[in-house]
Amino acid sequence: MPSPAVLHWFRRDLRLTDNRALNEAIRVAKKTKSPLIPLYILDPNLIPQNCSAVRMRFLRESVSQLRSSLLKHGLNLRVVRGQATQVIPDLAGRWRVRDTFWESEYDPVSRERDAQVARDLKGSGVNVRTFPGFLLYDPDDVLRHCNGLAPRTMTGMLKLVEILGDPRTPDSFANGELVEFEEDPFLYEDRAQGMCDIPSLADLGYQDPENRWDVFEGGEKAGLKRLHRFVKQKNGRIVADFAKPKTNPAAFSHRETTVLSPYLALGCVSCRVFHERLREVEQRYALQEMPQTTLWGQLIWREHFWLLAYSVKNFHQMRGNVVCRQINWRADKQSEELLRTWAEARTGFPWIDALMTQLHKEGFIHHLGRHSLACFLTRGDLWISWERGFKVFEKYLIDYDYALNSANWMWLSCSAFFVMYYRVYSPVTYGKKWDKDGNFIRHYLPVLRTMPSKYIYEPWKAPKELQRRVGCIIGKDYPEPIVDHRTASQCNIARMKESFEKGEFGKLEDETESRVIASANNSIITSDDVREPYRKRRRR
C-alpha cells in the first residue's frame, strides 16, 4: 500500500520563492518519507463566469510556469477543474493524504471555502496547516495592535506600520530537501486521467483571439524579471525618485510603473521579495517623495485595503458595508444601456473609450486611467453605482484583487475614504494634460488615428468637412458623446453634496458594532492621504 501523501494546495501563491506553506510541506514530506503532491484547482466559485480571455490567459500562463518550475524539481502539479470543497476531500481520500498545507487567503468567499475544506479534512483525520504569505503582515496579528478596528486613513496605517516594524524576510525555496522524497505512486494514473495537463483556453470555453494585444506574460519567472529590470533602472535611482501620481497614464510603449500588480495578485511574486528589493535600493538613496506615493507606499496601500476588507463585512458592496456611504445611484432602464455603452468603449469620449479598449485588449490600465473610468461611471458623469463598475473590472483585470478593487471603487466614487466630491476628472482635459497629441487614443482607437490633435479629445467639434476628409464621421464611424460632461458633473456634484449632508453609511445587524465602526467614518481624510495629483484652482 502507498505511503500516506503530503498535499500542497496552490492558490494565490503561484511561486516557489518565499512560499512558507510549500517549504513546510516539503520538510514534512522529507521527514515522514512521504510523496508530496502539489495541486491547483480551477474553481468556478473564484473565477467569474464571464471572466475575459485575457485574464484567463494570464492565469493559465502563471499556472503553466509554476508547473514547469516544479517539474525541474521532480514534482508534478495536478490541475483539476471543480469546486475545491468537493475536489480536495475526494482527492485526499484517494491519495491517502495525511498532511495538507496551503497559504491563507482573506476574501470572504475564500475564507468560507477554506473553513469548510478544513472541517472536512480534519473530520477525516487529515492534518491541516495554513500559513500567512499573501500580505506583508498577517491581518489577525495587525488587528490585535489596533483593538480590532483597522485605520480608516493612510496616515493611521503608516503609524500602525511603525509599531509593527519590518515584515519578515523572504524564505528561500527549500529545494535542497527534495532529494529524499518518496516516489509519487499516483502519478501514472493521474497522468492517464489528464490531471497533470493544464486545460487550454479552448478547453475552458474561450476563443484565443488572433490579434493578441496583451503584453504581459504570466508566471513567477516573468514577474521576477520585471521586478529586477525595473529596480535596476538608473542604477536604482528610479525607486528613490518614484512618485506614483506623477507617472503617465497615457504611456503605453514604455510603462512608467512597475506593472507588478498582476504578479502580486496571483502570488507569482511575493510581496516580501518586492519589499526587500525596494529596501535594498532605498538604503543607497534618500527617498524624494511622501511615503504614500513611493513604491514602498504602494505596498502599504495594499496592506491597508486588505486589512479593511478582512475586518469590514460586505466590503465589496454598498449594503451592509459600514464604511460605505449610502448613495442613491440611478437604477433605471437607461442606466443599463449607459453601463453597457461605458463597458463597451462607446461613450463618444476618446480618452474614456481608449482606456476601456486598453482594458479589454491587455487586461491592465494605469491607476490614473482607472480613476478616469471610475469617476466617469459614478459621480462624474453617469451616476451609476460603483458596484456595477466593480464587476466590469473583475471581468477584465489581470491584476483583479478583491480588496483593492472594492476600496478603489469606493474611493473614486466618494463612497468611502475620499471626501472631495467636487473634484471631478474631466474626460477631455485630464487625458490632454498627459498626452496633448492624443497618441494613446490613436493607438487604441484606430478610427481616430488621422484626426488632428486639435480635435482628438473632442472629435464632435471637428467641422463636418474635416470629418469626411479624415474618414471619421462622428455619429457613424465613432459615436457622439453620450452625455454633456459639464451639465452632468454639475448635477452630480449637487447630488453628492446632498448625500454627504445626509451622512448615511451601511449598517450591520449588530447595531453596537455598527455604531463603533461608524464613529471611525467621521475622520476627515487629510491632504496627506490624497493620492490624486489635483491642481489648485486659479482665482479669477
N, C-alpha and C positions, 0 to 999 in steps of 0.2 A: 504493500500500500504506500502511495506517495506521502512524503513528509508534509505536515501542515505548512501552508504558504503564508507569506507576508505580503500584504496588499498595500500599494501606494496609489491613492486616488488623486490624479492630477485634475485641477480645476482652473483657477486663475493664478496658477504658478507654473506656467509652461516654460520651465527653465531648469538647468542643472545647478548653476551658480547661486549660492546663497538660498538654498532650499532646505531649511532645517527639517521639515517633515520628511522629505526624501532621504536626507542623511541619516535620520534616526531609523527609518525603515531599513536602510542598508545595514546599519550596525546591528539591528536586531536579527536580520536575516543571517548575517555572518555568525553572530553569537549562537544562534539556535540551529545553524546549518540548514536553513530553510530556503526554498525557492522564493525569489522576490518577483512579484507580478505587478508591473505598472499598468494603470488603467485610465482611460479618458472616456467620458460619456457625453455624447451629443444629446443633451437633454432638451426636449421641446419646451419644457417649462421655463428654461432660462434663455431661450432664443426666440425672439418674436416670430410669429407665424409669417409675417411679411418681411422678415429680415432681408435686406438687399443682398444682391450677389456680390457686391464689392466687400461688404462687411463679412459675409460668409467666406469669401475667398481668403481674406486676411487671416481669419480664424483657422481655416484649413491649412494654410501655409505655415502658421505657427505650430499647429499640432504635428504637421509633417516634419518640420525641422526638429522638433522635440524627439520624434520617433527616430530620426537619423542619428541624433546625438546619443540616444540611449543604446541604439544598435552597436555603436562603436565600443560600448562597454558591456556588450553581451546581454543587454536587456531588451525584451521585445514588448513594445507598447501595444496593449489591446485597445481598440477603438470600437465602442458599442453605441448603437442608437437606441434610445429608450429613456424611460423615467428612472432616475437614479434610485428612487425609493423602491423600485421593483428590481432593477438590474443588480444592484450591489448585494442584497441578501441572497438572490438566486446564485450569483457567481461565487459568493463567499462560501455557500454550501458546496457547490460543485468543485471548487478549488481547495476545499478544506482549509479555509483561511483561519489563522489563529490570531493574527495581529493586523490591524488596519490603521493606516496613517493618512492624514490629509491636512492641508493648510486651511486655517479658519477663514470664513467669509462673513460679511457683516450686513448685507442687504436682507430685508425681511423674508423674501422667498427662499433664499439660500439657507438662512438660519432655521426656518421651519423644516426645510428638506433635511438638513443635517441632523436636526434633533430626532426626526423620525428614523433616519438611517441608523443613527447611533443606538436608539432604543431597540430596533430590530436586531442589530448585530449583537449588542450586549445580551439580549434575551436568548441568543443562540450560543452564548459563551465566547464571543469574539471580543478581544481587547480592542478598544478604540482610543487612539491618541491623536490629539489635534494640536497644532502649533500656530502661533501668530506669524505673519510674514508679509501679508499684503500691504501693510502700513508700517511706517517707521516706529510707531508706538501702539501697543495693544490698547484698544479703546476701553476695556474694563479697567486696566491699570490707570489710564488717564482720568477716567471719571471718578476714581477714588481720590484723586488730587483736587477735584473741584466739586465735591459733595453731590456728584451725580448730575450736575447741571452744566452742560457744555457752554463755553463762552459764545456770545452772540456776535462778537466783533473780532476782527483780526488783531486789534490791539490787545484784547483779552487773551487771545490764543497765543500770541507771542510771549506774553508774561507767563502763561502756563508752560510753554516750551522751556523757558529759562529755568523753571522749577524742575522740569523733567530731566534736563540735561541732554547730552548727546545720545542718540539711539545706539543700539548695539552695532558692532562692526559686522560686516557680511561674513557668512560662513563660506569656506571653500567646499567644493564638491568632494564628497568622500569616495572618490574613485579608487583610492588605494585599498578600500575594504572589499572591493568587488571580487577579488581573486578567490575567495573562499566560499562562493555561493554554491548552493545545491543546484543541480540541473533542473530546468523547468519541465516538469513531467506532463504539463498540459499543452505545451507549445504546438505539438504536431496536430492535435485535434482542433485547437483554436485556429491554427492557420487554415485548416481544411474548411472551417466554417467562415473564413474571411474576417476573423476578428483582429488579425494583425495588419489588415489593409485599411487605408483611410478612404472613405467614400469620396468619389469625385463630385464636382458641383452638379453634374447631370444626375448622379445617383441621389443627390439631395434635392432634386427638383428644380435646379437652376439652369438657365442658359448662360454659357460663358460668352460675354459679348466679344465680337470680333475686334472692335476698336477699343483696346484696353487703355484707359486713361489713368488707372490707378498707378501711382508711382512708389508705393510703399510695400516692401516685401516683408512678410510676416516672419516671426521667429526670434529666438534668443540671439542667434548669430548676427542677424541683420540689425537688431536693436542695439547690441553692444558696439557694433561697428559704427552705427550712427552716433552713439554717445561719445565714443573715443574720438571720432573725427571732429565732432563739434567742440569738445573741450580743448583740442589742440590748436584751434584757430587762433591766430595772432599770439601764438605761444601761451595760450591760456587767458590772455587779456580779455577775450570776449566774455568770459564768465564774470570777471570783475566789473566790466562796463555794462553788462546786460541789464536792461530795464524793459520788461515785457510790454508795458503800454506804449513804448516808443518804437516797437517793431512794426513793420509794414504789413498790413493785412492784404495788400494787393500784390505782394511779391509772390510769384509762382515758379519762376525758373530757378531761383535761389532763395530758399526759405530763410527767414531771419530768426526763427525759433528752433528749438531742438527737434520738434516733432517726435518726441519720445512718449507722448501720452498714449498712443495706441499700444506700445510695448509695456507700459506700466499697467494699463487697463487689463491686459491678459496675463500679466506677470511674466512676460518674456524677459523683461529686465527688472531686477529687484530695485525697489526704491532706496534700499540701503547702499547698493552699489553706486547708484546715481549720487546719493548724498555724499558718499565717501570721495568720489571723484571731484565733486564740487569743492569739498573741504580741502582736498589736496591742492587745488589750484588757488583757492582763496587765501591759503596761508602765504602765498607769494605776493599777493596784491591786496591792497585795501579796497573794499567794496565802495563803489561810487554812488550807489543808489539806495533808496529806502529799502529796508528788508522785504517789505511786501511785494516789491516789484522785481526782486532778484530771482535767479533760478532757484536758490535755496528757498526763497519765499513761496515759489510755486508749489514746492513740496509741502510747505506748511499750510497753504490754502487747501491742498488735498487732504491733509490730516484734519484740518478744521471742519471741512464739509462732511467728511466721513464720520467724525465724532458726533456732529449734529444728526446725521442720517441714522446713526446707530442708536442714539438716545431719544430721538423725537419720532413718535409714531406717525404713520401716514405722511412721511416726509415727501413722497412723490406726488402728492395730490393736495388739493385745497381743503377738502372736507376733513375735519378731524385733525388738521395739522396746526398745532398751537403756535407755530412761528409764522404761519402764512396769513397775510391779510385777506379778509373775505371781500372779494370784489365782484360786482355784478357784471361779469363778462357777457357779451352777447351770445345767444344760442339759437338764433332764428335760422330759417332755411337758407337765407342768403349767406350766413356765416359759413355754412358747409361749402358753398361754392367758392367763397373767398379763401377759405383754408386750402381747398384743392388748388386754386389758382396760385397761391403762395408756394405750396409744396411742389408744384409742377413747373416753377420758374416762369410764370406767365403774368406777372404783376404789371408789366409795362415800365418798370423802373430797372434800367440795365444793371445798376450796382447790386440790387437785390437779386435779380434773376441770374446774374453771373455767379454770385455766391452760392445760390441754390444749385446751379448746374455743377459747380465745383464739388459740392457735397454729393450729388448723385454720381458723378464720374469717379471721384477719388476717395470719398468717404471721410474727408478731412477738410476743415476750414480753420483759418487763423482765428484766435479767440475774439478779436475785434470784429471780424466778419460775422461771427456767431452773434455778437452783440447787435449788429445792424439787423440781422434777420429776426432775432427775438424781439427787439424793440418795435420793428415794423409790424409784426404779427399782433403784438399785445397793445401796450399803451401808446405806441407811436402813431399807428395808422388804422389797423383793422379792428382793434378792441376784441380780440379773440383770446380765450383763456390759454395761459402758458401750458396747461396740461395737454392741450392738443398739439402744441408745438413740440413738447417733450416727446410725444410718441413718434413724430416725424424724425426727430434727431436720433431716437432709439433705433429706428429702422435703418438709417444710413451710416451713422458714425462708426468708423472702425475703432475709435477710442471711447465708445459708449461706456459710461460709468454711472451707476445708479445715483450716487451721492452728488457728483459734480454736475450731472445733467439736471437733477432736481434743483440744486442750490442756485445754479447759474440762471435757470429759467425764472425762479422766484426773484432773483436779484434784478434781472433785466426788466422784468415786468413790474418792479417795485412792490412785489407781493411780500418780500422779506429782505432784510439786510441793507437795502438801499432806499433812501427816503427822498432823494432829489428828483421827484417825478416830473418836474418842469424841464429837466434836461432830456431832450429827445434827439436821437440820432436822425439826421436828415438822410433820406435815401438818395439824395442828389449831392449835396455839398460834402458829406463825410467821405465818400469814396474819392471825390475830386481832390481832397486835401492830401491824399496819399499817392494818387496816380492821375495827375492832371490830364494826360493824353488818353487815358482810358485803355491802356494796353491790356490790363486784366480783363476788361469787358470784351475787347476784341478777341482775346484768346478763348474765352469760354462761351461767347455768343458770336459765332462767325457771321451771323446775319447782319451784325452791326460793324463788321470789320472795316468797311470802307466809309463809314460815317465820319465826317470831320470831327476833330476833337472838340470844337465849339459846341457840338450838339450830342456828343457821345453819351452824356449822362441824362440829357433831356431830348431825345430824338423827336418827340412830338412837336418840338418847337422849330424843327428844321423846315424850311419852305418846301412846299409840295414838289416843285421842280427839282430841288436838290434831292429829295427822297427818291424821285423817279430816276435821277441820274446815277445815284449810288446803288440802286436796285433794292431799296428797303422802304416800302410803303408802310407807314405806321397805320395800324388797324388791319393790315393784310399780311405783311411779312413779319411784322413784330407788333405785339399788342399795344393798345393805348393804355395809359395809366388807369388802374382800377379804382383809384381814389385821388382826391385832391389833398396832397400832403399838408399844406398849410391849414386848410379848413379842418381836416380830420384831427391833426395834432392839437390844435387849439381846443377843439371839442373834448378830446380825450384828457387833456390837462385839467379841464374843468371837472370831468368825471373823477379823475384821480384825486383832485382836491376834496371832493365830496366823500370819497372812500376813506381818505386819511382823516377827515373830520369825524367820521363815524367810529373809526378805530376798532373795527371788529376783527377778531382773529378766530381761528378754528378752535373748537372746544372738544375735549375728551369726555368720555362718560364719567370719569373721575374728576369732579369739579375742583377738588382740592389741588390735584396735580395741575389742572388747567390754570388755576389762579397763580400757583407758584411759577410756572413757566411763563405765563403771560406777563408777569411783572418784569421779566428779563427783556421783553419786547419793547419796553419803554426806553431802552438805551438808544440814544441817537448816535448814529454812526458818525465818527469824526472824519475830517479830511484825510487822516492817515489811512483810513480803511477804504478809500475810494480807489478803484483800480483803473478807471477810465481817464484818459488824458483830456479832460474838458478844458476848453479855453474860457477865460473870463470874458463876460460880455463887455463890449466897449460902451462907454457912456456917450450919448449923442448930445 
